[in-house]
Amino acid sequence: MIGGRLYSTPLDNLDLYTHVSATQLITNTRLKGYVNWEGKWATDKGIWTYNAGVRTQYATLNGELRISPRFKLFYKPNEEGRTFTIAAGLYDQYPFYREMRQKDGVLNTEVQSQNAMHFTVRSDKDFEMWGRPFVWSFESYYKDLNRVNLYDIENVRIRYAADNNAIGRIYGFDSRVNGEFVQGTDSWFTFSLFKAEERPTDDFAQGWFARPTDTRFNFAVYFQDYLPNDPSTRLSLTLMVGGGFPFGPDGPGDGISDPWERVFRSPPYRRADIGFIKVLKGKWTEQFDEVWVSAEIFNLLQARNTVSYLWVRDVSAAGQYAVPNYMTNRLINFKMHVDL
């Protein structure tokens, strides 16, 4: 009997395979500061703008001092409608409570910040199509990750290894076109292709493995239209498709599963939203720039998107079965918006 309920099992007693019980009390003080420089200069071919800075932070809990420089260079040539951006920087994420807590409930207060060196190159181009304005943006990037804190997704909760025992890398590109596909409205198309990998620092021979966020691609469309005889009545449609995320069985005992155990992938993510907007007109709205109300239907087609998997063990604790956890089905949302 468990919790007042009877279960039919071939065993006399049904014991929990694992459980966590811990009491935590920590005190931490964080100090932050930054400096920033900006400037620009003009040449015969265009205008250059730079933005450079350094951010520092110190935490008393683990005695860690982090110094993070960043730099961005923006170039606008004399040619109308085109800009270029190059940026690089070191970004640190100081560990919070969940990143310090190991699976057995014990805190590892010596965990250090995960950091990533970012390199990005971006191009933006204005152009006209059908006599209306559009912008095409393209950005490629590479992120070098260090002191990575490996993690699993348990049900809908992130569980960290709390040991900074891995490195990682993420690289890919984002492309976006937005403009007036319907005159007087703003719509856009985006497509992203990327790869996110990691590997433990104590076993480089294993090679690179997919991170839990390695969905490989994302595609999204946002489209707006309105009634020809009543532009104040609008419709919006959003479509999203993404790749499945990698996952694998629970690790042995209380440990985090190894990256090479993520041999499965979830089904692709897909979703369609539709919205109806009515711009209100009247004397009482004249004091505002714009007032509108909307009704939105999220996940219009009721796609069963998987957010994670719950691994269920049989009574022998040897076999595991993946049970999907699904995101919310269809949802209706009402909203009122006022621009002052």
VENKA-V616267 format. One record per residue. PSI is psi as a letter, one per 30 degrees, with the letter a starting at -180 (999 if undefined). Layout:
psi
PSI
PSI
//
This chain:
psi
k
k
g
g
k
k
k
j
l
g
l
e
k
j
k
k
e
l
l
k
j
l
k
k
j
l
k
k
k
k
k
l
l
l
l
k
k
l
l
l
l
k
l
f
f
a
k
k
k
l
j
k
l
k
k
l
k
k
k
f
e
g
g
k
k
k
k
j
k
l
k
k
k
k
k
j
l
f
k
k
g
k
l
k
k
k
k
l
l
k
k
k
j
k
k
a
e
e
f
f
k
l
f
g
f
k
k
j
f
f
k
l
k
k
l
k
j
k
k
k
k
k
k
k
k
k
l
k
k
g
g
l
k
l
k
k
k
k
k
l
l
k
k
j
k
l
h
k
j
k
l
l
j
j
c
g
k
k
k
l
f
h
g
h
h
l
l
l
k
k
k
a
l
k
k
k
k
l
a
i
e
k
k
g
l
k
l
l
k
k
k
k
k
l
k
k
l
l
k
k
f
g
i
f
f
f
a
k
l
k
l
f
g
i
f
e
l
k
k
k
k
k
k
k
l
l
k
e
f
i
f
f
j
l
k
k
k
k
k
k
k
l
l
l
k
k
l
l
l
k
l
k
b
g
l
k
k
k
e
f
f
i
g
l
k
l
l
l
k
k
k
k
k
k
k
k
k
j
k
k
k
l
e
f
f
f
f
l
e
k
k
l
l
l
k
k
j
k
h
e
g
h
k
i
k
k
f
a
k
k
j
k
k
a
f
f
g
e
k
k
k
k
j
k
k
l
l
k
a
k
k
k
k
k
k
k
k
k
k
999
//
